[in-house]
Amino acid sequence: MLRIEHTEPIQKSEVNKAGNGKKDMKKVGPLYMPRKDPCTHPKTPSALSKTKYTLLMLIHGKCKWKQLVYDLTLESMKRLDQVVLLWNNDWLPPKELLEVRIREGGPRVVIIKMAHNSMNNRFMPWSPIRTAAVYILDMDIRLPGEALEFAFDNWLQHQGSIVGYAYRRFYANGTYPDRARARIFGPDPGYNFVLTGSAMMSYELLRQYACEDKTKLIREMVDEMFNGDDIAMNMISRYNGHRPIALTRNSPELEDPRDDQNKTGCLYDLGVNGRAGRRKIFKSKSISTRTGHAMKRQDMFMKFADHLGLSHDMSIHQDFYQPLPDVDLCTCATIPPAVMRGK
């Protein structure tokens, strides 16, 4: 029976003791149920590693959990310290998730049970985080390990910036081009934001967003509107004097992801703009399809900029950071059939 402790992680065996001749494998866990606000005792910069990074994902609802854990612990993620899953439901995580075994030599996968549903949850300086760099990934997005490693290399050169693969250009009135640009396609029309659904940022930026009085109004508005967290993080980074850094492949993908449904793998989105086959697996729905979504974001853009004293007309960047030609960011590891079948 699962034992819940509020100040310590839930203790459960991380080793398979079945005695069936197979090598012992860690399971997902431990499960944390923090009682204290993580802002009470955030980590100092000297206590955080800069040789590895953390992968953080807010999870909820139903999913093929074995597949999700496999996707987030690929061997090609060589400097991944651990995966932190934020369970954003009222009930405890399902047994199916807690029983998933991690590959031999794989990173630790911890779960933190959220006290309440909030878009701010993924921008908290949670105590299990041990690295200065945190890659935040939406539940409906997958990246090959090479893409995460390349993002970390670039973040090390721009540690105050938000570094990632999904960008957007906002106009001075808070609107943006009609076509959603869920991935990097090329330099036109440029960008001034990197969306936080697939981006690396610093633990310190998380602490600043979650813990400082200056950002309290912003956090409250994100909770009220259930929107705009990516706008908020980009503006706080700009307030600190740092520009966003967009990453791309050497060969841009098709302009519209809907024209690329049958491609087997790349920097892809499982959501509304993603490939239909993968979308069916994860039953993904997108907040961006909800009525009034764009108008809410326009209002939040203007109010956040005013609150932080930033110009509405934010500089447009045309430079994209590309890997060397022999680094293929469009090759996802082949998923074993047994994993796809959920065995």
Helices and strands as residue ranges (DSSP letters): E 31-32, G 45-47, E 49-59, H 65-71, E 80-87, H 95-98, E 108-113, G 119-123, E 131-137, E 141-142, H 145-157, E 163-164, E 167-168, E 193-194, E 198-202, H 203-211, G 213-215, H 216-225, H 229-239, E 245-246, G 257-260, E 268-269, H 276-282, G 287-289, H 293-308, H 337-340
